[in-house]
Amino acid sequence: MPALQHYRPDSPATDIIAALKNDGGVVIEGLLDAEALARFRAELYPLLDAAPDCQGDFYGYATRRLSGLIARVPTCRQLAIDPLILQVMDAFLLKGCREYQLNLTQAIRIGPGEPRQFLHSDGLMFPVHVPGSESMINCMYALDDFTGDNGATNVAPGSHLWAEGRQPDDGEVVPAAMPAGSVLIYLGSVIHAGGENRTDHPRTGVVLSYCLGWLRQAENHYLAVPRELARALPERLQRLLGYFVHAPNLGSVDGQDPIALLREPAPGPALFTEFLPEEIRGPLAEARAAMQKA
């Protein structure tokens, strides 16, 4: 039976990246220590307790979901810019873009009696594919122990390498069992699903997802995160929320870099800025000079 490899936060990032390339998913145990895990639960659980059950065949009927976690759950602000996680994201997403972004934040509490979700791959939400690159990568943080009985995410290891349209047999799908405080990283192209909860207790996880910087984000962070809070966040997180220009000119505001306007709104019209990649600047300048001489 296939299996997912497990690592620790001090494991070489190259090993984690290699396992993710081969299997499409990998578990890092102990990314959150006991203190951080307790704080995470204290911030999130009251919000989930007040959330309604979903009412949909994909989202479930005994599952609760909550988004907007950068604004609502401070621990997520730290996790989103964790150096090890970003090192893994760099290795995959920068093959298809100059800068990537936070795709969505979502808490998922699978309640007792919820059947397994439909097997699917998340990359299908984007109608484009960049050869040799992933469109998105998900990080599922376990706030409870994830087991084969309580709804651990089901993954088909290696399915990101299969021919299009192939579906896994039951023996090719495994639960991503892991202790609370761990994180499952899985590629958007790998086949997976929320697991069946056959216990009497809910299981809670939080997904932080990243995607290519020129794609439409699944979550609208500009509205989900109040402007006043966004201004106070670390620059790395501001950029992950989408406050950047993806060269040459995607995401500007009146010709300006949105991160500069986030810090200090312009008093009036400003000079339009060219956000050209370095490899274009030289040839473009030469072409303009040649046309001026002609």
C-alpha positions in Angstrom: 0.0 0.0 0.0 1.3 3.5 -0.8 2.2 5.8 2.1 3.2 9.4 2.8 6.6 10.2 4.2 6.8 12.0 7.6 9.5 14.5 8.5 10.3 16.9 11.3 10.8 20.7 11.2 14.5 20.3 11.4 14.6 17.8 8.4 16.5 19.1 5.3 14.1 21.0 3.1 15.5 19.2 0.1 14.3 15.9 1.5 10.8 17.3 2.1 10.7 18.8 -1.4 11.9 15.5 -3.0 9.2 13.5 -1.2 6.6 16.0 -2.3 7.8 15.7 -5.9 7.6 11.9 -5.8 4.4 11.4 -3.8 2.4 14.6 -4.2 2.1 14.9 -0.4 4.2 14.9 2.7 3.7 15.3 6.4 5.8 17.5 8.7 5.2 16.5 12.3 5.7 18.9 15.2 5.6 22.1 13.3 3.5 23.6 16.1 4.7 23.0 19.6 2.3 22.5 22.5 2.0 26.2 23.4 1.4 27.3 19.8 -1.2 24.5 19.3 -3.1 25.5 22.5 -3.1 29.2 21.4 -4.3 28.2 17.9 -7.2 26.2 19.3 -8.1 29.0 21.7 -8.3 31.5 18.8 -10.2 29.2 16.4 -12.5 26.9 18.3 -14.9 29.5 19.6 -15.4 30.7 16.0 -16.0 27.3 14.7 -18.4 26.5 17.5 -20.5 29.4 16.4 -20.3 28.5 12.7 -23.2 26.6 11.0 -22.8 23.2 9.3 -22.3 23.4 5.5 -25.2 22.4 3.3 -23.7 21.0 0.1 -22.8 17.7 -1.5 -19.1 18.8 -1.9 -18.7 20.8 1.3 -20.7 18.3 3.3 -23.7 18.5 5.7 -21.8 17.7 9.0 -18.8 19.8 8.2 -18.2 23.4 9.4 -16.0 25.8 7.4 -14.6 29.2 8.2 -12.4 31.5 6.1 -10.9 34.9 6.6 -8.4 33.4 9.0 -5.6 36.0 8.5 -8.0 38.6 10.1 -9.7 36.3 12.6 -6.9 33.9 13.8 -3.5 35.5 14.6 -1.7 32.2 14.6 -2.4 31.9 10.9 -0.4 35.1 10.2 2.7 33.4 11.5 2.0 30.1 9.8 1.5 31.8 6.4 5.1 33.0 6.4 6.8 30.1 8.1 10.3 29.9 6.6 10.2 26.1 6.0 6.8 26.3 4.4 7.8 29.1 2.1 11.0 27.3 1.1 8.9 24.5 -0.1 6.5 26.9 -1.9 9.5 28.5 -3.6 10.7 25.2 -5.0 7.4 24.6 -6.8 5.5 27.8 -7.4 8.4 30.0 -8.6 8.7 27.7 -11.7 5.4 29.2 -13.0 5.5 32.8 -11.7 7.7 35.6 -10.5 5.9 35.8 -7.1 3.2 33.6 -5.6 0.4 34.5 -3.3 -1.9 33.1 -0.6 -4.8 31.4 -2.3 -7.2 30.8 0.6 -7.4 30.3 4.3 -10.0 27.9 5.6 -10.7 26.0 8.8 -12.5 22.7 8.3 -14.2 20.8 11.1 -15.5 17.4 9.9 -18.2 16.2 12.3 -19.3 12.7 13.3 -21.1 10.8 10.5 -19.7 12.9 7.6 -18.9 10.5 4.7 -15.8 10.8 2.7 -15.7 13.7 0.3 -15.6 13.1 -3.4 -12.0 12.4 -4.6 -10.7 15.4 -6.6 -7.7 17.6 -7.4 -7.8 21.3 -6.5 -5.8 22.4 -9.5 -9.0 21.9 -11.6 -10.3 25.2 -10.3 -8.0 27.0 -12.7 -8.7 26.5 -16.4 -5.0 26.8 -17.3 -1.9 24.7 -16.7 1.7 25.7 -16.8 3.8 22.7 -17.9 6.3 21.7 -15.3 4.6 23.8 -12.6 1.9 23.5 -10.0 -0.9 26.0 -10.0 -1.4 25.7 -6.2 -0.2 23.9 -3.1 -2.1 23.3 0.1 -1.0 23.1 3.7 -3.4 21.3 6.0 -2.6 21.9 9.7 -3.9 19.4 12.2 -5.4 20.9 15.3 -6.6 17.5 16.4 -4.9 14.1 15.8 -5.8 13.1 12.3 -6.6 9.3 12.1 -8.1 7.0 9.6 -11.3 7.0 11.6 -12.0 10.6 12.3 -11.7 12.2 8.9 -8.0 12.6 8.1 -7.4 13.9 4.6 -7.3 11.0 2.1 -4.5 11.2 -0.4 -3.7 9.1 -3.5 0.2 9.3 -3.4 1.7 9.7 -6.8 -1.6 10.6 -8.5 -0.2 13.9 -9.7 1.9 11.9 -12.1 -0.9 9.8 -13.5 -2.5 10.2 -16.9 -5.3 12.6 -17.1 -8.7 11.1 -16.1 -7.3 8.1 -14.2 -9.1 7.5 -10.8 -7.5 5.7 -7.9 -8.6 2.3 -6.6 -9.4 2.0 -2.9 -6.0 0.5 -2.2 -4.3 3.6 -3.7 -5.8 6.0 -1.3 -4.4 6.5 2.2 -5.4 8.6 5.2 -2.9 11.3 6.1 -2.7 10.2 9.7 -0.7 12.7 11.8 -0.6 14.0 15.4 -2.0 17.4 16.3 0.5 20.1 15.5 1.6 18.5 12.2 1.0 19.8 8.7 0.2 17.9 5.5 1.6 19.6 2.4 0.0 18.4 -0.8 0.1 19.5 -4.4 -3.0 20.9 -6.1 -2.7 18.3 -8.8 -2.8 15.3 -6.4 -6.1 13.5 -5.9 -7.4 13.8 -2.3 -10.6 14.2 -0.3 -11.8 14.9 3.2 -12.0 11.6 5.0 -15.0 9.9 6.6 -15.5 10.6 10.3 -16.6 7.3 11.9 -16.0 8.6 15.5 -18.1 10.5 18.0 -15.9 13.6 17.9 -15.1 16.2 15.3 -11.7 16.6 13.7 -10.4 20.1 13.0 -7.8 21.2 10.5 -6.8 24.5 8.8 -5.8 24.9 5.2 -3.5 27.6 4.1 -3.2 27.4 0.3 -0.8 29.2 -2.0 -1.1 29.7 -5.8 0.7 31.3 -8.7 0.8 35.1 -8.5 -1.0 35.8 -11.7 -4.0 33.7 -10.9 -7.3 34.7 -9.4 -7.2 33.9 -5.6 -9.9 31.6 -4.2 -10.4 34.0 -1.3 -10.7 37.8 -1.7 -8.1 38.9 0.9 -8.6 42.6 0.1 -12.0 42.4 1.6 -11.4 39.6 4.1 -8.5 41.5 5.8 -9.5 45.0 6.9 -7.1 47.7 5.5 -6.1 48.8 8.9 -5.0 45.3 9.8 -3.3 44.8 6.5 -1.2 47.9 7.1 0.1 46.5 10.3 1.2 43.0 9.0 4.7 42.1 8.0 5.6 43.0 4.5 6.0 39.3 3.5 2.5 38.6 4.5 1.2 41.8 2.9 2.7 40.6 -0.4 1.2 37.1 0.0 -2.2 38.6 0.5 -1.7 40.1 -3.0 -0.3 43.6 -2.3 2.3 43.4 -5.1 2.7 43.9 -8.8 3.3 40.7 -10.7 5.7 41.9 -13.4 5.2 43.3 -15.9 2.0 45.0 -14.8 -0.6 42.8 -13.1 -2.1 44.3 -9.9 -1.0 47.9 -10.0 -3.2 50.8 -8.7 -3.1 54.0 -10.8 0.3 52.9 -12.0 1.7 52.3 -8.5 2.7 49.3 -6.5 -0.2 48.6 -4.2 2.1 47.8 -1.2 3.4 51.4 -1.3 -0.2 52.7 -1.3 -1.1 50.4 1.5 1.6 52.0 3.6 0.9 55.6 2.6 -2.0 56.4 0.2 -1.0 58.8 -2.5 -2.5 62.3 -2.1 -3.2 62.6 -5.8 -2.2 61.3 -9.3 1.3 59.9 -9.4 3.8 59.0 -12.1 3.0 55.7 -13.7 5.6 53.1 -12.8 7.0 50.5 -15.2 7.3 47.1 -13.4 9.3 45.5 -16.2 11.4 42.3 -15.5 15.1 43.0 -15.7 15.6 40.8 -18.7 13.2 43.0 -20.7 14.5 46.4 -19.6 17.7 46.2 -21.6 16.3 45.1 -25.0 13.4 47.5 -24.7 15.7 50.4 -24.0 17.8 49.4 -27.0 14.8 49.1 -29.3 13.5 52.5 -28.2 17.0 54.1 -28.8 17.1 52.5 -32.3 13.7 53.9 -33.2 14.7 57.3 -32.0 17.7 57.2 -34.3 15.7 56.0 -37.3 
